[in-house]
Each structure stands twice: as structure tokens, then as C-alpha cells.
Amino acid sequence: MSEEPFEYGVGRPAYKEHPLWIEAMALTHAAYELAAQVRPADPGTARHLRRAAVAIPAHVAGALSSDDDARREHVSTALGALAEVSRQAERAGDIDRAAATELSRRAGELERSVSFQLGDAGTLVC
């Protein structure tokens, strides 16, 4: 059986190879881990953390796959979700301070990267 060479963007969406999407997925996994720890004591925070986290890679992918107005909308929504992850991580800090602080730090870094790499003059947030 002959294996065909991998061609970028063929068979797998191109955004899945982008470093911003890869980091967004890693952040989502970290948020879910923290949410699992928080859930017994604060199910509301855990739910909000998970909901915000899943929006990040979805909207980063949308921004990478869109242009103009749709791209700005996706960037704006991704930035809002990143800010919400940071807020919920702060609320979860009483349960696991180290994990919450690290998640908030990573969300802030990704927020700056998304703004810089995907934003434009109308959407830059620094």
C-alpha cells in the first residue's frame, strides 16, 4: 500500500496547523482540567469556564478561515472568550491557585497573539 504525501490544507483544514489554533486547543484542554477540579465546589464557575474555553478555538479557526467583517467578528468573539476564561480562572483560584494563575497567564498571552496576528487597526487590543 502506497502512502500519499501530506499536502498542506488538503484533507485537514489548514487552520488546524496554525500555531494560534494549536495554542487555543491547548488552552481549552487546560481550562477543562481546571473546570474538573472546580466543579465539585463551584459548578457554575466550571460551566462558565468550559463554555468560554470552547469558543476560543472555534473563533480562532473562523478568523483564520474568513476575511474582512467575518474575520473581525471572530477575532472580537475570541478575545471576549479569552477574557472570560481569565475571569473564571480568577474565580477558580481558591481551589487551585497555581493552575488558575497559569491558565490566566496563558489566556493573556494568547489574547495578545490573536490581537497582533489576526486583528487589524479596528480590533487591536493590547
Backbone atoms as SQL, in Angstrom:
CREATE TABLE atoms (id INTEGER PRIMARY KEY, chain TEXT, resi INTEGER, resn TEXT, atom TEXT, x REAL, y REAL, z REAL);
INSERT INTO atoms VALUES
  (1, 'A', 1, 'MET', 'N', 0.831, -1.167, 0.000),
  (2, 'A', 1, 'MET', 'CA', 0.000, 0.000, 0.000),
  (3, 'A', 1, 'MET', 'C', 0.882, 1.239, 0.000),
  (4, 'A', 2, 'SER', 'N', 0.712, 2.071, -0.978),
  (5, 'A', 2, 'SER', 'CA', 1.496, 3.286, -1.125),
  (6, 'A', 2, 'SER', 'C', 0.837, 4.427, -0.355),
  (7, 'A', 3, 'GLU', 'N', 1.646, 5.143, 0.409),
  (8, 'A', 3, 'GLU', 'CA', 1.123, 6.255, 1.183),
  (9, 'A', 3, 'GLU', 'C', 1.368, 7.552, 0.428),
  (10, 'A', 4, 'GLU', 'N', 0.294, 8.328, 0.235),
  (11, 'A', 4, 'GLU', 'CA', 0.434, 9.595, -0.483),
  (12, 'A', 4, 'GLU', 'C', 1.031, 10.639, 0.443),
  (13, 'A', 5, 'PRO', 'N', 1.852, 11.540, -0.091),
  (14, 'A', 5, 'PRO', 'CA', 2.441, 12.583, 0.762),
  (15, 'A', 5, 'PRO', 'C', 1.366, 13.544, 1.256),
  (16, 'A', 6, 'PHE', 'N', 1.583, 14.043, 2.467),
  (17, 'A', 6, 'PHE', 'CA', 0.647, 15.003, 3.046),
  (18, 'A', 6, 'PHE', 'C', 0.771, 16.326, 2.322),
  (19, 'A', 7, 'GLU', 'N', -0.361, 16.888, 1.969),
  (20, 'A', 7, 'GLU', 'CA', -0.382, 18.174, 1.294),
  (21, 'A', 7, 'GLU', 'C', -1.081, 19.163, 2.215),
  (22, 'A', 8, 'TYR', 'N', -0.398, 20.255, 2.566),
  (23, 'A', 8, 'TYR', 'CA', -0.933, 21.253, 3.481),
  (24, 'A', 8, 'TYR', 'C', -2.290, 21.739, 2.988),
  (25, 'A', 9, 'GLY', 'N', -3.268, 21.704, 3.876),
  (26, 'A', 9, 'GLY', 'CA', -4.597, 22.205, 3.535),
  (27, 'A', 9, 'GLY', 'C', -5.474, 21.210, 2.796),
  (28, 'A', 10, 'VAL', 'N', -4.968, 20.016, 2.490),
  (29, 'A', 10, 'VAL', 'CA', -5.769, 19.025, 1.785),
  (30, 'A', 10, 'VAL', 'C', -6.086, 17.892, 2.759),
  (31, 'A', 11, 'GLY', 'N', -7.357, 17.605, 2.945),
  (32, 'A', 11, 'GLY', 'CA', -7.768, 16.520, 3.822),
  (33, 'A', 11, 'GLY', 'C', -7.898, 16.937, 5.276),
  (34, 'A', 12, 'ARG', 'N', -7.254, 17.979, 5.650),
  (35, 'A', 12, 'ARG', 'CA', -7.316, 18.503, 7.011),
  (36, 'A', 12, 'ARG', 'C', -7.395, 20.015, 6.892),
  (37, 'A', 13, 'PRO', 'N', -8.317, 20.648, 7.586),
  (38, 'A', 13, 'PRO', 'CA', -8.414, 22.112, 7.465),
  (39, 'A', 13, 'PRO', 'C', -7.095, 22.794, 7.800),
  (40, 'A', 14, 'ALA', 'N', -6.738, 23.788, 7.023),
  (41, 'A', 14, 'ALA', 'CA', -5.457, 24.479, 7.190),
  (42, 'A', 14, 'ALA', 'C', -5.321, 25.115, 8.569),
  (43, 'A', 15, 'TYR', 'N', -6.419, 25.585, 9.158),
  (44, 'A', 15, 'TYR', 'CA', -6.322, 26.250, 10.455),
  (45, 'A', 15, 'TYR', 'C', -5.803, 25.317, 11.542),
  (46, 'A', 16, 'LYS', 'N', -5.974, 24.006, 11.366),
  (47, 'A', 16, 'LYS', 'CA', -5.509, 23.055, 12.380),
  (48, 'A', 16, 'LYS', 'C', -3.993, 22.959, 12.452),
  (49, 'A', 17, 'GLU', 'N', -3.303, 23.523, 11.493),
  (50, 'A', 17, 'GLU', 'CA', -1.846, 23.551, 11.503),
  (51, 'A', 17, 'GLU', 'C', -1.313, 24.887, 12.028),
  (52, 'A', 18, 'HIS', 'N', -2.191, 25.849, 12.230),
  (53, 'A', 18, 'HIS', 'CA', -1.765, 27.187, 12.634),
  (54, 'A', 18, 'HIS', 'C', -1.418, 27.209, 14.132),
  (55, 'A', 19, 'PRO', 'N', -0.297, 27.833, 14.498),
  (56, 'A', 19, 'PRO', 'CA', 0.112, 27.874, 15.913),
  (57, 'A', 19, 'PRO', 'C', -0.929, 28.511, 16.849),
  (58, 'A', 20, 'LEU', 'N', -1.684, 29.492, 16.386),
  (59, 'A', 20, 'LEU', 'CA', -2.705, 30.101, 17.247),
  (60, 'A', 20, 'LEU', 'C', -3.821, 29.108, 17.572),
  (61, 'A', 21, 'TRP', 'N', -4.238, 28.329, 16.583),
  (62, 'A', 21, 'TRP', 'CA', -5.294, 27.355, 16.827),
  (63, 'A', 21, 'TRP', 'C', -4.779, 26.244, 17.742),
  (64, 'A', 22, 'ILE', 'N', -3.545, 25.820, 17.522),
  (65, 'A', 22, 'ILE', 'CA', -2.944, 24.767, 18.360),
  (66, 'A', 22, 'ILE', 'C', -2.881, 25.234, 19.812),
  (67, 'A', 23, 'GLU', 'N', -2.454, 26.480, 20.036),
  (68, 'A', 23, 'GLU', 'CA', -2.408, 27.012, 21.403),
  (69, 'A', 23, 'GLU', 'C', -3.814, 27.183, 21.974),
  (70, 'A', 24, 'ALA', 'N', -4.762, 27.584, 21.146),
  (71, 'A', 24, 'ALA', 'CA', -6.148, 27.722, 21.607),
  (72, 'A', 24, 'ALA', 'C', -6.682, 26.369, 22.087),
  (73, 'A', 25, 'MET', 'N', -6.362, 25.307, 21.362),
  (74, 'A', 25, 'MET', 'CA', -6.801, 23.966, 21.777),
  (75, 'A', 25, 'MET', 'C', -6.118, 23.549, 23.081),
  (76, 'A', 26, 'ALA', 'N', -4.834, 23.844, 23.212),
  (77, 'A', 26, 'ALA', 'CA', -4.115, 23.503, 24.446),
  (78, 'A', 26, 'ALA', 'C', -4.706, 24.263, 25.633),
  (79, 'A', 27, 'LEU', 'N', -5.043, 25.526, 25.418),
  (80, 'A', 27, 'LEU', 'CA', -5.657, 26.336, 26.469),
  (81, 'A', 27, 'LEU', 'C', -7.021, 25.769, 26.855),
  (82, 'A', 28, 'THR', 'N', -7.782, 25.329, 25.872),
  (83, 'A', 28, 'THR', 'CA', -9.088, 24.737, 26.135),
  (84, 'A', 28, 'THR', 'C', -8.947, 23.481, 26.987),
  (85, 'A', 29, 'HIS', 'N', -7.976, 22.643, 26.676),
  (86, 'A', 29, 'HIS', 'CA', -7.744, 21.434, 27.482),
  (87, 'A', 29, 'HIS', 'C', -7.376, 21.804, 28.919),
  (88, 'A', 30, 'ALA', 'N', -6.518, 22.819, 29.084),
  (89, 'A', 30, 'ALA', 'CA', -6.125, 23.258, 30.428),
  (90, 'A', 30, 'ALA', 'C', -7.332, 23.816, 31.187),
  (91, 'A', 31, 'ALA', 'N', -8.195, 24.548, 30.494),
  (92, 'A', 31, 'ALA', 'CA', -9.394, 25.092, 31.128),
  (93, 'A', 31, 'ALA', 'C', -10.324, 23.964, 31.583),
  (94, 'A', 32, 'TYR', 'N', -10.451, 22.932, 30.756),
  (95, 'A', 32, 'TYR', 'CA', -11.292, 21.796, 31.131),
  (96, 'A', 32, 'TYR', 'C', -10.715, 21.060, 32.341),
  (97, 'A', 33, 'GLU', 'N', -9.400, 20.961, 32.423),
  (98, 'A', 33, 'GLU', 'CA', -8.780, 20.316, 33.588),
  (99, 'A', 33, 'GLU', 'C', -9.074, 21.111, 34.861),
  (100, 'A', 34, 'LEU', 'N', -8.929, 22.440, 34.782),
  (101, 'A', 34, 'LEU', 'CA', -9.235, 23.272, 35.941),
  (102, 'A', 34, 'LEU', 'C', -10.726, 23.193, 36.278),
  (103, 'A', 35, 'ALA', 'N', -11.566, 23.199, 35.272),
  (104, 'A', 35, 'ALA', 'CA', -13.014, 23.107, 35.500),
  (105, 'A', 35, 'ALA', 'C', -13.374, 21.807, 36.217),
  (106, 'A', 36, 'ALA', 'N', -12.700, 20.732, 35.886),
  (107, 'A', 36, 'ALA', 'CA', -12.970, 19.452, 36.542),
  (108, 'A', 36, 'ALA', 'C', -12.617, 19.518, 38.033),
  (109, 'A', 37, 'GLN', 'N', -11.564, 20.247, 38.365),
  (110, 'A', 37, 'GLN', 'CA', -11.185, 20.399, 39.776),
  (111, 'A', 37, 'GLN', 'C', -12.167, 21.305, 40.518),
  (112, 'A', 38, 'VAL', 'N', -12.662, 22.320, 39.844),
  (113, 'A', 38, 'VAL', 'CA', -13.525, 23.327, 40.450),
  (114, 'A', 38, 'VAL', 'C', -14.964, 22.833, 40.593),
  (115, 'A', 39, 'ARG', 'N', -15.384, 21.972, 39.722),
  (116, 'A', 39, 'ARG', 'CA', -16.798, 21.586, 39.624),
  (117, 'A', 39, 'ARG', 'C', -17.438, 21.153, 40.939),
  (118, 'A', 40, 'PRO', 'N', -16.806, 20.307, 41.757),
  (119, 'A', 40, 'PRO', 'CA', -17.482, 19.897, 42.999),
  (120, 'A', 40, 'PRO', 'C', -17.809, 21.073, 43.934),
  (121, 'A', 41, 'ALA', 'N', -16.939, 22.055, 43.997),
  (122, 'A', 41, 'ALA', 'CA', -17.146, 23.181, 44.900),
  (123, 'A', 41, 'ALA', 'C', -17.915, 24.330, 44.255),
  (124, 'A', 42, 'ASP', 'N', -17.760, 24.503, 42.937),
  (125, 'A', 42, 'ASP', 'CA', -18.377, 25.644, 42.251),
  (126, 'A', 42, 'ASP', 'C', -18.759, 25.256, 40.822),
  (127, 'A', 43, 'PRO', 'N', -19.889, 24.558, 40.662),
  (128, 'A', 43, 'PRO', 'CA', -20.272, 24.094, 39.331),
  (129, 'A', 43, 'PRO', 'C', -20.544, 25.228, 38.342),
  (130, 'A', 44, 'GLY', 'N', -20.999, 26.368, 38.822),
  (131, 'A', 44, 'GLY', 'CA', -21.258, 27.499, 37.925),
  (132, 'A', 44, 'GLY', 'C', -19.985, 28.018, 37.279),
  (133, 'A', 45, 'THR', 'N', -18.947, 28.187, 38.074),
  (134, 'A', 45, 'THR', 'CA', -17.657, 28.633, 37.528),
  (135, 'A', 45, 'THR', 'C', -17.117, 27.607, 36.551),
  (136, 'A', 46, 'ALA', 'N', -17.237, 26.337, 36.886),
  (137, 'A', 46, 'ALA', 'CA', -16.757, 25.282, 35.985),
  (138, 'A', 46, 'ALA', 'C', -17.487, 25.336, 34.651),
  (139, 'A', 47, 'ARG', 'N', -18.794, 25.521, 34.691),
  (140, 'A', 47, 'ARG', 'CA', -19.596, 25.586, 33.462),
  (141, 'A', 47, 'ARG', 'C', -19.201, 26.802, 32.617),
  (142, 'A', 48, 'HIS', 'N', -19.063, 27.960, 33.251),
  (143, 'A', 48, 'HIS', 'CA', -18.678, 29.169, 32.516),
  (144, 'A', 48, 'HIS', 'C', -17.277, 29.041, 31.921),
  (145, 'A', 49, 'LEU', 'N', -16.394, 28.429, 32.660),
  (146, 'A', 49, 'LEU', 'CA', -15.025, 28.225, 32.184),
  (147, 'A', 49, 'LEU', 'C', -15.002, 27.339, 30.948),
  (148, 'A', 50, 'ARG', 'N', -15.741, 26.244, 30.986),
  (149, 'A', 50, 'ARG', 'CA', -15.799, 25.336, 29.827),
  (150, 'A', 50, 'ARG', 'C', -16.436, 26.014, 28.622),
  (151, 'A', 51, 'ARG', 'N', -17.535, 26.727, 28.832),
  (152, 'A', 51, 'ARG', 'CA', -18.234, 27.375, 27.709),
  (153, 'A', 51, 'ARG', 'C', -17.352, 28.426, 27.035),
  (154, 'A', 52, 'ALA', 'N', -16.652, 29.216, 27.836),
  (155, 'A', 52, 'ALA', 'CA', -15.765, 30.231, 27.256),
  (156, 'A', 52, 'ALA', 'C', -14.595, 29.561, 26.541),
  (157, 'A', 53, 'ALA', 'N', -14.059, 28.511, 27.132),
  (158, 'A', 53, 'ALA', 'CA', -12.881, 27.849, 26.561),
  (159, 'A', 53, 'ALA', 'C', -13.157, 27.246, 25.186),
  (160, 'A', 54, 'VAL', 'N', -14.315, 26.633, 24.995),
  (161, 'A', 54, 'VAL', 'CA', -14.587, 26.006, 23.696),
  (162, 'A', 54, 'VAL', 'C', -14.808, 27.042, 22.599),
  (163, 'A', 55, 'ALA', 'N', -15.197, 28.246, 22.976),
  (164, 'A', 55, 'ALA', 'CA', -15.408, 29.296, 21.976),
  (165, 'A', 55, 'ALA', 'C', -14.089, 29.779, 21.372),
  (166, 'A', 56, 'ILE', 'N', -13.013, 29.665, 22.115),
  (167, 'A', 56, 'ILE', 'CA', -11.734, 30.222, 21.655),
  (168, 'A', 56, 'ILE', 'C', -11.248, 29.546, 20.371),
  (169, 'A', 57, 'PRO', 'N', -11.008, 28.226, 20.357),
  (170, 'A', 57, 'PRO', 'CA', -10.520, 27.627, 19.112),
  (171, 'A', 57, 'PRO', 'C', -11.524, 27.728, 17.966),
  (172, 'A', 58, 'ALA', 'N', -12.817, 27.694, 18.296),
  (173, 'A', 58, 'ALA', 'CA', -13.828, 27.811, 17.240),
  (174, 'A', 58, 'ALA', 'C', -13.707, 29.154, 16.530),
  (175, 'A', 59, 'HIS', 'N', -13.531, 30.216, 17.290),
  (176, 'A', 59, 'HIS', 'CA', -13.465, 31.547, 16.679),
  (177, 'A', 59, 'HIS', 'C', -12.080, 31.866, 16.126),
  (178, 'A', 60, 'VAL', 'N', -11.039, 31.284, 16.670),
  (179, 'A', 60, 'VAL', 'CA', -9.716, 31.423, 16.050),
  (180, 'A', 60, 'VAL', 'C', -9.757, 30.752, 14.678),
  (181, 'A', 61, 'ALA', 'N', -10.349, 29.571, 14.595),
  (182, 'A', 61, 'ALA', 'CA', -10.481, 28.884, 13.303),
  (183, 'A', 61, 'ALA', 'C', -11.307, 29.725, 12.338),
  (184, 'A', 62, 'GLY', 'N', -12.388, 30.308, 12.831),
  (185, 'A', 62, 'GLY', 'CA', -13.213, 31.158, 11.983),
  (186, 'A', 62, 'GLY', 'C', -12.449, 32.361, 11.472),
  (187, 'A', 63, 'ALA', 'N', -11.642, 32.970, 12.325),
  (188, 'A', 63, 'ALA', 'CA', -10.841, 34.129, 11.913),
  (189, 'A', 63, 'ALA', 'C', -9.789, 33.734, 10.890),
  (190, 'A', 64, 'LEU', 'N', -9.198, 32.564, 11.068),
  (191, 'A', 64, 'LEU', 'CA', -8.172, 32.099, 10.135),
  (192, 'A', 64, 'LEU', 'C', -8.768, 31.725, 8.786),
  (193, 'A', 65, 'SER', 'N', -10.046, 31.386, 8.768),
  (194, 'A', 65, 'SER', 'CA', -10.704, 30.925, 7.547),
  (195, 'A', 65, 'SER', 'C', -11.554, 32.006, 6.879),
  (196, 'A', 66, 'SER', 'N', -11.642, 33.174, 7.475),
  (197, 'A', 66, 'SER', 'CA', -12.516, 34.238, 6.970),
  (198, 'A', 66, 'SER', 'C', -11.696, 35.460, 6.582),
  (199, 'A', 67, 'ASP', 'N', -12.402, 36.424, 6.024),
  (200, 'A', 67, 'ASP', 'CA', -11.763, 37.701, 5.765),
  (201, 'A', 67, 'ASP', 'C', -12.742, 38.830, 6.047),
  (202, 'A', 68, 'ASP', 'N', -12.206, 40.018, 6.207),
  (203, 'A', 68, 'ASP', 'CA', -12.944, 41.251, 6.411),
  (204, 'A', 68, 'ASP', 'C', -13.886, 41.206, 7.620),
  (205, 'A', 69, 'ASP', 'N', -15.170, 41.470, 7.403),
  (206, 'A', 69, 'ASP', 'CA', -16.106, 41.613, 8.518),
  (207, 'A', 69, 'ASP', 'C', -16.249, 40.332, 9.339),
  (208, 'A', 70, 'ALA', 'N', -16.331, 39.208, 8.686),
  (209, 'A', 70, 'ALA', 'CA', -16.459, 37.938, 9.416),
  (210, 'A', 70, 'ALA', 'C', -15.214, 37.699, 10.263),
  (211, 'A', 71, 'ARG', 'N', -14.064, 38.018, 9.729),
  (212, 'A', 71, 'ARG', 'CA', -12.815, 37.839, 10.479),
  (213, 'A', 71, 'ARG', 'C', -12.825, 38.720, 11.726),
  (214, 'A', 72, 'ARG', 'N', -13.211, 39.991, 11.573),
  (215, 'A', 72, 'ARG', 'CA', -13.266, 40.896, 12.729),
  (216, 'A', 72, 'ARG', 'C', -14.225, 40.379, 13.791),
  (217, 'A', 73, 'GLU', 'N', -15.354, 39.854, 13.359),
  (218, 'A', 73, 'GLU', 'CA', -16.334, 39.297, 14.300),
  (219, 'A', 73, 'GLU', 'C', -15.755, 38.108, 15.064),
  (220, 'A', 74, 'HIS', 'N', -15.074, 37.211, 14.360),
  (221, 'A', 74, 'HIS', 'CA', -14.453, 36.055, 15.011),
  (222, 'A', 74, 'HIS', 'C', -13.346, 36.490, 15.969),
  (223, 'A', 75, 'VAL', 'N', -12.524, 37.441, 15.556),
  (224, 'A', 75, 'VAL', 'CA', -11.443, 37.925, 16.427),
  (225, 'A', 75, 'VAL', 'C', -12.037, 38.534, 17.693),
  (226, 'A', 76, 'SER', 'N', -13.050, 39.365, 17.528),
  (227, 'A', 76, 'SER', 'CA', -13.692, 40.002, 18.675),
  (228, 'A', 76, 'SER', 'C', -14.274, 38.972, 19.638),
  (229, 'A', 77, 'THR', 'N', -14.928, 37.969, 19.112),
  (230, 'A', 77, 'THR', 'CA', -15.535, 36.937, 19.954),
  (231, 'A', 77, 'THR', 'C', -14.462, 36.088, 20.640),
  (232, 'A', 78, 'ALA', 'N', -13.396, 35.766, 19.923),
  (233, 'A', 78, 'ALA', 'CA', -12.291, 35.003, 20.528),
  (234, 'A', 78, 'ALA', 'C', -11.662, 35.796, 21.668),
  (235, 'A', 79, 'LEU', 'N', -11.470, 37.101, 21.472),
  (236, 'A', 79, 'LEU', 'CA', -10.888, 37.941, 22.517),
  (237, 'A', 79, 'LEU', 'C', -11.806, 38.013, 23.733),
  (238, 'A', 80, 'GLY', 'N', -13.097, 38.109, 23.495),
  (239, 'A', 80, 'GLY', 'CA', -14.045, 38.115, 24.608),
  (240, 'A', 80, 'GLY', 'C', -14.025, 36.804, 25.375),
  (241, 'A', 81, 'ALA', 'N', -13.936, 35.696, 24.657),
  (242, 'A', 81, 'ALA', 'CA', -13.880, 34.379, 25.309),
  (243, 'A', 81, 'ALA', 'C', -12.586, 34.234, 26.111),
  (244, 'A', 82, 'LEU', 'N', -11.478, 34.742, 25.592),
  (245, 'A', 82, 'LEU', 'CA', -10.210, 34.693, 26.329),
  (246, 'A', 82, 'LEU', 'C', -10.297, 35.509, 27.613),
  (247, 'A', 83, 'ALA', 'N', -10.914, 36.677, 27.532),
  (248, 'A', 83, 'ALA', 'CA', -11.091, 37.496, 28.734),
  (249, 'A', 83, 'ALA', 'C', -11.974, 36.775, 29.753),
  (250, 'A', 84, 'GLU', 'N', -13.006, 36.095, 29.275),
  (251, 'A', 84, 'GLU', 'CA', -13.895, 35.356, 30.174),
  (252, 'A', 84, 'GLU', 'C', -13.168, 34.181, 30.829),
  (253, 'A', 85, 'VAL', 'N', -12.314, 33.493, 30.088),
  (254, 'A', 85, 'VAL', 'CA', -11.516, 32.411, 30.681),
  (255, 'A', 85, 'VAL', 'C', -10.652, 32.978, 31.802),
  (256, 'A', 86, 'SER', 'N', -10.039, 34.124, 31.578),
  (257, 'A', 86, 'SER', 'CA', -9.217, 34.744, 32.627),
  (258, 'A', 86, 'SER', 'C', -10.057, 35.090, 33.859),
  (259, 'A', 87, 'ARG', 'N', -11.237, 35.658, 33.649),
  (260, 'A', 87, 'ARG', 'CA', -12.127, 35.995, 34.779),
  (261, 'A', 87, 'ARG', 'C', -12.531, 34.757, 35.561),
  (262, 'A', 88, 'GLN', 'N', -12.910, 33.701, 34.841),
  (263, 'A', 88, 'GLN', 'CA', -13.338, 32.481, 35.523),
  (264, 'A', 88, 'GLN', 'C', -12.159, 31.788, 36.210),
  (265, 'A', 89, 'ALA', 'N', -10.975, 31.887, 35.630),
  (266, 'A', 89, 'ALA', 'CA', -9.783, 31.315, 36.275),
  (267, 'A', 89, 'ALA', 'C', -9.518, 32.020, 37.606),
  (268, 'A', 90, 'GLU', 'N', -9.709, 33.330, 37.630),
  (269, 'A', 90, 'GLU', 'CA', -9.548, 34.063, 38.889),
  (270, 'A', 90, 'GLU', 'C', -10.541, 33.567, 39.936),
  (271, 'A', 91, 'ARG', 'N', -11.766, 33.314, 39.528),
  (272, 'A', 91, 'ARG', 'CA', -12.782, 32.797, 40.457),
  (273, 'A', 91, 'ARG', 'C', -12.414, 31.405, 40.954),
  (274, 'A', 92, 'ALA', 'N', -11.723, 30.632, 40.119),
  (275, 'A', 92, 'ALA', 'CA', -11.346, 29.265, 40.479),
  (276, 'A', 92, 'ALA', 'C', -10.065, 29.218, 41.305),
  (277, 'A', 93, 'GLY', 'N', -9.426, 30.347, 41.487),
  (278, 'A', 93, 'GLY', 'CA', -8.139, 30.398, 42.165),
  (279, 'A', 93, 'GLY', 'C', -8.126, 29.891, 43.588),
  (280, 'A', 94, 'ASP', 'N', -9.255, 29.929, 44.262),
  (281, 'A', 94, 'ASP', 'CA', -9.294, 29.437, 45.642),
  (282, 'A', 94, 'ASP', 'C', -9.103, 27.929, 45.707),
  (283, 'A', 95, 'ILE', 'N', -9.409, 27.233, 44.637),
  (284, 'A', 95, 'ILE', 'CA', -9.328, 25.776, 44.628),
  (285, 'A', 95, 'ILE', 'C', -7.953, 25.297, 44.174),
  (286, 'A', 96, 'ASP', 'N', -7.415, 25.883, 43.120),
  (287, 'A', 96, 'ASP', 'CA', -6.071, 25.533, 42.637),
  (288, 'A', 96, 'ASP', 'C', -5.407, 26.806, 42.117),
  (289, 'A', 97, 'ARG', 'N', -4.757, 27.527, 43.017),
  (290, 'A', 97, 'ARG', 'CA', -4.169, 28.823, 42.693),
  (291, 'A', 97, 'ARG', 'C', -3.149, 28.711, 41.560),
  (292, 'A', 98, 'ALA', 'N', -2.273, 27.713, 41.591),
  (293, 'A', 98, 'ALA', 'CA', -1.223, 27.590, 40.577),
  (294, 'A', 98, 'ALA', 'C', -1.816, 27.355, 39.189),
  (295, 'A', 99, 'ALA', 'N', -2.761, 26.439, 39.085),
  (296, 'A', 99, 'ALA', 'CA', -3.375, 26.135, 37.781),
  (297, 'A', 99, 'ALA', 'C', -4.177, 27.331, 37.278),
  (298, 'A', 100, 'ALA', 'N', -4.886, 28.009, 38.165),
  (299, 'A', 100, 'ALA', 'CA', -5.684, 29.166, 37.769),
  (300, 'A', 100, 'ALA', 'C', -4.790, 30.307, 37.287),
  (301, 'A', 101, 'THR', 'N', -3.697, 30.549, 37.995),
  (302, 'A', 101, 'THR', 'CA', -2.764, 31.612, 37.608),
  (303, 'A', 101, 'THR', 'C', -2.129, 31.306, 36.265),
  (304, 'A', 102, 'GLU', 'N', -1.735, 30.062, 36.063),
  (305, 'A', 102, 'GLU', 'CA', -1.114, 29.660, 34.796),
  (306, 'A', 102, 'GLU', 'C', -2.112, 29.767, 33.644),
  (307, 'A', 103, 'LEU', 'N', -3.343, 29.350, 33.866),
  (308, 'A', 103, 'LEU', 'CA', -4.367, 29.443, 32.822),
  (309, 'A', 103, 'LEU', 'C', -4.629, 30.910, 32.468),
  (310, 'A', 104, 'SER', 'N', -4.720, 31.752, 33.449),
  (311, 'A', 104, 'SER', 'CA', -4.952, 33.180, 33.210),
  (312, 'A', 104, 'SER', 'C', -3.783, 33.798, 32.443),
  (313, 'A', 105, 'ARG', 'N', -2.560, 33.420, 32.795),
  (314, 'A', 105, 'ARG', 'CA', -1.377, 33.921, 32.100),
  (315, 'A', 105, 'ARG', 'C', -1.388, 33.501, 30.633),
  (316, 'A', 106, 'ARG', 'N', -1.673, 32.224, 30.399),
  (317, 'A', 106, 'ARG', 'CA', -1.717, 31.715, 29.020),
  (318, 'A', 106, 'ARG', 'C', -2.829, 32.375, 28.213),
  (319, 'A', 107, 'ALA', 'N', -3.971, 32.602, 28.836),
  (320, 'A', 107, 'ALA', 'CA', -5.075, 33.277, 28.145),
  (321, 'A', 107, 'ALA', 'C', -4.660, 34.696, 27.751),
  (322, 'A', 108, 'GLY', 'N', -3.963, 35.387, 28.638),
  (323, 'A', 108, 'GLY', 'CA', -3.485, 36.734, 28.328),
  (324, 'A', 108, 'GLY', 'C', -2.494, 36.745, 27.177),
  (325, 'A', 109, 'GLU', 'N', -1.590, 35.786, 27.166),
  (326, 'A', 109, 'GLU', 'CA', -0.619, 35.686, 26.069),
  (327, 'A', 109, 'GLU', 'C', -1.315, 35.395, 24.742),
  (328, 'A', 110, 'LEU', 'N', -2.273, 34.480, 24.769),
  (329, 'A', 110, 'LEU', 'CA', -2.989, 34.151, 23.540),
  (330, 'A', 110, 'LEU', 'C', -3.834, 35.335, 23.081),
  (331, 'A', 111, 'GLU', 'N', -4.395, 36.070, 24.018),
  (332, 'A', 111, 'GLU', 'CA', -5.172, 37.266, 23.670),
  (333, 'A', 111, 'GLU', 'C', -4.295, 38.265, 22.918),
  (334, 'A', 112, 'ARG', 'N', -3.079, 38.491, 23.406),
  (335, 'A', 112, 'ARG', 'CA', -2.161, 39.403, 22.721),
  (336, 'A', 112, 'ARG', 'C', -1.767, 38.875, 21.349),
  (337, 'A', 113, 'SER', 'N', -1.532, 37.574, 21.248),
  (338, 'A', 113, 'SER', 'CA', -1.150, 36.983, 19.961),
  (339, 'A', 113, 'SER', 'C', -2.277, 37.068, 18.942),
  (340, 'A', 114, 'VAL', 'N', -3.489, 36.765, 19.375),
  (341, 'A', 114, 'VAL', 'CA', -4.644, 36.841, 18.470),
  (342, 'A', 114, 'VAL', 'C', -4.822, 38.283, 18.001),
  (343, 'A', 115, 'SER', 'N', -4.731, 39.228, 18.922),
  (344, 'A', 115, 'SER', 'CA', -4.876, 40.642, 18.556),
  (345, 'A', 115, 'SER', 'C', -3.818, 41.053, 17.540),
  (346, 'A', 116, 'PHE', 'N', -2.588, 40.655, 17.793),
  (347, 'A', 116, 'PHE', 'CA', -1.488, 41.067, 16.935),
  (348, 'A', 116, 'PHE', 'C', -1.519, 40.376, 15.574),
  (349, 'A', 117, 'GLN', 'N', -1.751, 39.072, 15.563),
  (350, 'A', 117, 'GLN', 'CA', -1.656, 38.308, 14.323),
  (351, 'A', 117, 'GLN', 'C', -2.928, 38.323, 13.492),
  (352, 'A', 118, 'LEU', 'N', -4.088, 38.418, 14.133),
  (353, 'A', 118, 'LEU', 'CA', -5.344, 38.326, 13.395),
  (354, 'A', 118, 'LEU', 'C', -6.123, 39.633, 13.366),
  (355, 'A', 119, 'GLY', 'N', -5.834, 40.518, 14.295),
  (356, 'A', 119, 'GLY', 'CA', -6.573, 41.767, 14.377),
  (357, 'A', 119, 'GLY', 'C', -6.089, 42.772, 13.341),
  (358, 'A', 120, 'ASP', 'N', -6.811, 43.866, 13.275),
  (359, 'A', 120, 'ASP', 'CA', -6.380, 44.978, 12.442),
  (360, 'A', 120, 'ASP', 'C', -6.556, 46.244, 13.264),
  (361, 'A', 121, 'ALA', 'N', -6.401, 47.389, 12.662),
  (362, 'A', 121, 'ALA', 'CA', -6.468, 48.648, 13.409),
  (363, 'A', 121, 'ALA', 'C', -7.775, 48.783, 14.177),
  (364, 'A', 122, 'GLY', 'N', -8.850, 48.200, 13.677),
  (365, 'A', 122, 'GLY', 'CA', -10.141, 48.312, 14.344),
  (366, 'A', 122, 'GLY', 'C', -10.349, 47.313, 15.457),
  (367, 'A', 123, 'THR', 'N', -9.510, 46.270, 15.545),
  (368, 'A', 123, 'THR', 'CA', -9.743, 45.239, 16.547),
  (369, 'A', 123, 'THR', 'C', -8.549, 45.004, 17.458),
  (370, 'A', 124, 'LEU', 'N', -7.466, 45.731, 17.283),
  (371, 'A', 124, 'LEU', 'CA', -6.299, 45.506, 18.125),
  (372, 'A', 124, 'LEU', 'C', -6.599, 45.822, 19.579),
  (373, 'A', 125, 'VAL', 'N', -6.247, 44.886, 20.433),
  (374, 'A', 125, 'VAL', 'CA', -6.385, 45.066, 21.866),
  (375, 'A', 125, 'VAL', 'C', -5.063, 44.664, 22.469),
  (376, 'A', 126, 'CYS', 'N', -4.399, 45.596, 23.084),
  (377, 'A', 126, 'CYS', 'CA', -3.082, 45.303, 23.674),
  (378, 'A', 126, 'CYS', 'C', -3.081, 45.490, 25.159);
